[in-house]
Amino acid sequence: MNSPLTPKAYADAVREALADLPPEDRETLLEDLHDHISEVAAEPGLSLEDRLGAPEAYAAELRAAYGGRPAGTATTRRGRLRSRTAGA
């Protein structure tokens, strides 16, 4: 069984899964990822993967939420990310 990913390793894997995007778009999508992952990781109980899914699936959801490219504001992204973990 694999060890749970650290917040940095999880964020790095999400970033890698979005590596095909132009750097500006990727950075816009990921601008508050570290803060969000840190908040989720600080909650006791489940691992990041159990709460958020595999990093690749998380990246795919980010991509899909913005039609394959960034849109909206950091507040909108954070709200979407928080709503995803609210049921966890």
N, C-alpha and C positions, 0 to 999 in steps of 0.2 A: 504494500500500500504506500502511495506517495505521501510525503509530508505536505501539510497545507502550505500554500504560497504565502510569502510575506507580502505586505502591501506594495513594496517596491517591485518585487518579482511579478505580482499581478499587474501592476501598472505597466511595467516593461512589456509584458506579454500582450496587453491590449494595444499598446503603441506599435508593437511589431505587427499585429494583425491588421493595423491600419497603415502600414508602411507604403502601400501602393498609392495612397492619396498624396496630393501635393502638400509639401510641408506646412504651408500656411493653413490649409483646410484641416489638416491633422491636428495642428496645434490649437486651432479654434475649438475643435471637438473635444480636445483633451484638457483644456485650460483649467478646469476645476476637478479633474479626475483624482489627483493626489489627495486633495482635501476630502473628497467624498469617500475614497477608499480608506483613508485614515479614520474617518468617523465610523464607518462600518466595522473596520477591524477592531476598534476600541470597544464595541459592544460584546458582552460576554456570550459565550455559547458557540454558535456555528462558525465554521471557517468562511473565508471570503468566497470560496467556490460554492459552498452550500447556500450562502446568502445571495450571491450575484450570478452564479453560473460560471461556466468556464470562461476564461478571458477572451477566447475567440468568439464565443457566443455573445458576450457583453459588447465586444467591438462590433459585431454584426448588428446588434440592436441599436447601438449608437448610429451606425451608418444608415440603417433603415429609418430611424426616427427623423433623420434629416434628409431623406430622399437621396442618400448616397453622398451628400455634401453638407457642410455645416449650415445652420440657420438658427435664428433666434438669439437669445441673450444667455449669458451665464446663469442668470436667475432661472430662466426657462429650463436649461439643461439640468441645473441642480434640482429643480422641482421634479423633473421627470426621473432623475436618478433616485431621488428620495422616495418617490411614489413606488418605484420598482422594488425597493427594499422594505416598504411599510408592511407588506404582508408576510415578510420573512420572520 
